[in-house]
Amino acid sequence: MAKLCRVPALLITAVALYGPKTGELKGLLETVQALLSESLRDGFRPYTLDQVHGTVVRLDGTADAQTGRVVNRRYLEITGIPRAMDHARALEILAARLTPALSIRIGGCEPDTAAAFSSRGQHPHERMFSVQGNAFVLVGWPVSTVTDGISSRPLDELRRAMNEANILHWYHESATDVDNDFHLVVGHHDGVPEHETKDAVRAVRAYLARHPVQVEVGADQMTIIAADSPTLAPAQFIGRLPVEAAEIVNLYF
């Protein structure tokens, strides 16, 4: 059996909207961070706006030093089977599934009102902003899902299509798992008491419910990032689509 290298320190991932922000998205992120700073004061550590991103699919891999092939780490963890990642096919899937661009809505979910879908079993008002661990997370969904329900889940279908490139999405442990969420971390808290973070989250949800924005996520908004931290700061590689598959493969060695 070929010997696999130790997993590299770099996190390699395909993300959307990394870099400068403009328009309504910039205004929304600035307001959300201002609300958190007002509630939590020095306990809130905001991301820079350039740093805020939505992860579409992680590209974690383990390099085979003998063959030069890169095995998908998540697939190996879940199944125990080493599958070589096809980065060229993955890039084709991203370009095809995001042309035309996918419309994502962030906010606009009122509490105690009927919703066309749920997310992880929760009402979208609860899911559209939350604290997860010490991270503050915005979540949006494809507009078609908001209007038509979970029968339309283009973001989940994109992630599922990555199986054709031997890439298993992080939240697709089984064939029935669905992840149609578009996450954006806006910052972290530094040991703030739970009652204070709950108050801050409620304030942000109230604002989001009344001030939805819609962003377009197309192939030209996609970037391949390599970094040694999930914050993606600092990035050690930034490859905006289109990028050569060989450039990505070289990052694993």
FENRA-V461181 format. One record per backbone hydrogen bond with DSSP energy under -1.0 kcal/mol. CO is the residue of the C=O (numbers start at 1). NH is the residue of the N-H. E is the energy in kcal/mol with one decimal. If there is no record, write none. Layout:
# FENRA-V461181
CO/NH/E
CO/NH/E
This chain:
# FENRA-V461181
11/227/-2.1
12/59/-2.7
13/225/-2.7
14/56/-2.6
14/57/-1.6
15/223/-2.8
16/54/-2.4
22/26/-1.5
23/27/-2.0
24/28/-2.6
25/29/-2.6
26/30/-2.4
27/31/-2.1
28/32/-2.7
29/33/-2.4
30/34/-2.0
31/35/-2.5
32/36/-2.0
33/37/-2.4
34/38/-2.4
35/39/-1.9
36/40/-3.0
37/41/-2.1
40/43/-2.4
41/44/-1.6
43/190/-2.4
45/188/-2.2
48/52/-1.2
50/19/-2.8
54/16/-2.7
57/14/-2.7
60/73/-1.9
62/71/-2.8
63/5/-3.5
64/68/-2.5
69/64/-3.0
70/85/-3.6
71/62/-2.5
72/76/-1.9
73/77/-2.3
74/78/-2.3
75/79/-2.5
76/80/-1.6
83/72/-2.7
86/90/-2.2
87/91/-2.2
88/92/-1.7
89/93/-2.3
90/94/-2.2
91/95/-2.2
92/96/-2.6
93/97/-2.9
94/98/-1.4
96/99/-1.0
98/219/-1.3
102/217/-2.9
103/143/-2.5
104/215/-2.8
105/141/-2.1
106/213/-2.5
119/122/-2.0
122/119/-2.5
123/126/-1.0
123/127/-1.5
124/128/-2.2
128/139/-2.0
130/137/-3.0
132/135/-2.0
134/189/-2.2
135/132/-3.1
136/186/-2.3
137/130/-1.6
138/184/-2.6
140/182/-2.3
141/105/-3.0
142/146/-1.9
143/147/-2.2
144/148/-2.5
145/149/-2.2
149/152/-2.0
153/157/-2.2
154/158/-2.0
155/159/-2.1
156/160/-2.6
157/161/-2.3
160/163/-1.9
161/164/-2.1
162/165/-1.5
162/167/-2.0
163/166/-2.0
165/86/-2.3
169/172/-2.0
174/177/-1.1
182/140/-2.3
184/138/-3.0
186/47/-2.3
187/136/-2.7
188/45/-3.6
193/197/-1.8
194/198/-2.4
195/199/-1.6
196/200/-2.1
197/201/-2.6
198/202/-2.3
199/203/-1.9
200/204/-2.1
201/205/-2.7
202/206/-2.3
203/207/-1.7
204/208/-2.8
205/209/-2.5
207/211/-1.1
208/108/-2.2
213/106/-2.8
215/104/-3.1
217/102/-2.9
218/221/-2.1
219/222/-1.4
221/17/-1.8
222/241/-1.9
223/15/-2.9
224/239/-2.8
225/13/-2.3
226/236/-3.2
226/237/-1.4
227/11/-4.8
229/232/-2.2
237/226/-2.0
239/224/-2.9
244/248/-1.0
245/249/-2.4
246/250/-2.0
248/251/-1.6
249/252/-1.6
250/253/-1.1
